[in-house]
Amino acid sequence: MNYLTRWDPYREMLGLRSAFDRFFDTSLASADAGWQPLTWNLALDVAETDDEYRVSASLPGIDPDDLEITYDSNVLTIKGEMRKDDEVKEERYHLRERRYGSFSRSISLPSSIKADKIEASYEKGVLLLHLPKSEEARPKRIKVKSGEPKKMIEGKVSAVHKN
């Protein structure tokens, strides 16, 4: 039994695209198993408290002297370079996933920061930045006052009658 199928050029283009994707995925992987992009994005965690922003980034194995951290016009920028490790020269790698190369990441912070009070520390492969908020950026607690004065209820003790 024969079936008729309507011709769909879109379906054929998807099939062609899949074939190209498979071709380039296998070609590049086999040509150089250690292929890495020259630049990569730095993943950050940004947390906010009433007093500061806290930025942390995982950078295992990087020398803190290879980091450049700047803050200008509410934009924090972290730049650095992870140097390539060339320990194995005569052997072939079976797997090479560690990143190397330069990286840069800039983020805008929503309020002004005391730039002269920014602190950075690096411990166990984690970069931690403390960016204290300026006074005008900190939330203010506003006390609500009632328009009526508080009323006191006064009572007098009268003589106690015994029966």
C-alpha positions in Angstrom: 0.0 0.0 0.0 1.3 3.4 -0.9 0.9 6.5 1.2 0.8 10.1 -0.1 2.7 12.6 2.0 2.3 16.3 1.5 5.6 18.0 0.6 6.8 20.3 3.4 9.8 22.4 2.5 10.2 23.5 6.2 10.6 19.9 7.3 13.3 19.3 4.7 15.2 22.4 5.8 15.2 21.1 9.4 16.5 17.8 8.2 19.3 19.6 6.3 20.1 21.7 9.4 20.3 18.6 11.6 22.7 17.0 9.1 25.0 20.1 9.1 24.9 20.2 12.9 25.9 16.6 13.2 28.7 17.1 10.7 30.2 20.0 12.4 29.8 18.6 15.9 31.7 15.4 15.0 34.3 17.2 12.8 35.3 19.7 15.3 35.3 17.2 18.2 37.6 14.8 16.4 39.9 17.4 14.9 40.9 18.8 18.2 39.6 17.2 21.4 40.9 20.1 23.5 39.2 22.9 21.5 38.1 25.7 23.7 36.8 29.2 22.9 39.4 31.9 23.5 37.0 33.8 25.7 34.4 32.6 28.1 31.7 34.1 30.3 32.2 34.3 34.1 29.2 33.0 36.1 28.4 35.2 39.0 26.1 35.2 42.0 24.8 38.6 43.1 23.0 39.0 46.4 21.6 42.1 48.1 21.1 43.0 51.8 20.0 46.3 53.2 23.6 47.4 53.5 25.5 45.9 50.6 25.6 43.9 47.4 27.6 40.7 47.6 29.1 39.3 44.4 30.8 35.9 44.2 32.5 34.1 41.4 34.1 30.6 41.2 37.6 30.9 39.8 39.5 27.8 40.9 43.1 27.8 40.0 43.4 31.4 39.0 46.1 33.7 40.5 44.4 36.7 42.2 47.1 38.9 40.6 45.6 38.0 37.2 42.3 39.6 38.1 41.3 43.2 37.3 38.2 44.5 39.1 36.8 48.0 38.3 33.7 49.9 39.3 32.6 52.9 37.4 29.1 54.6 37.0 27.3 51.7 38.7 29.0 49.1 36.5 31.1 46.4 38.1 33.6 44.7 35.7 35.7 41.6 36.5 38.4 40.7 34.0 41.1 38.0 34.1 42.9 35.3 32.4 43.0 31.6 33.1 46.4 30.3 31.9 46.5 27.1 29.8 48.1 24.2 31.6 50.5 22.4 29.2 51.7 19.6 31.5 51.1 16.8 29.1 53.1 17.3 25.9 53.8 13.9 24.5 50.5 12.2 25.5 47.0 12.5 24.1 44.2 13.8 26.1 41.1 11.7 26.4 39.1 14.5 27.9 39.9 18.1 28.4 37.1 20.3 29.8 38.9 22.8 32.0 38.5 26.3 30.6 41.4 28.7 29.8 41.8 32.0 28.2 40.6 35.5 29.0 37.3 36.4 30.5 35.4 39.5 31.2 32.0 40.2 32.9 30.3 43.5 33.5 27.1 43.9 35.5 25.0 47.0 36.3 24.0 47.5 39.8 20.7 49.3 40.5 21.9 51.8 43.1 25.0 53.8 44.0 27.8 52.2 45.8 30.5 53.6 48.1 33.3 52.9 45.6 36.1 53.6 48.1 34.8 51.0 50.5 34.6 48.1 48.1 36.4 45.0 49.4 37.5 41.9 47.5 38.8 38.6 48.9 39.8 35.4 47.2 39.7 32.1 49.2 39.6 28.5 48.1 38.9 29.5 44.4 36.0 31.8 45.2 36.2 35.6 44.6 34.0 37.5 47.0 33.2 41.2 46.6 31.5 43.4 49.2 30.0 46.5 47.6 28.5 48.7 50.4 25.5 50.8 49.5 25.6 54.6 49.8 23.4 56.1 52.5 20.8 57.4 50.0 20.5 53.9 48.5 19.8 52.2 51.7 16.2 51.5 52.6 14.8 53.8 55.2 12.2 52.7 57.8 9.4 55.2 58.1 7.6 55.4 61.3 3.8 55.8 61.0 2.3 58.3 63.4 -1.4 58.5 64.2 -3.1 61.9 63.9 -4.9 61.5 67.3 -3.1 61.8 70.6 -3.0 58.7 72.7 -5.9 58.6 75.2 -5.3 57.6 78.8 -8.0 56.0 80.8 -7.9 57.0 84.4 -9.6 55.3 87.2 -10.1 56.1 90.8 -10.3 53.6 93.6 -13.3 54.0 95.8 -13.7 52.6 99.3 -14.2 48.9 99.5 -17.4 47.9 101.3 -17.4 44.8 103.4 -20.6 42.9 103.9 
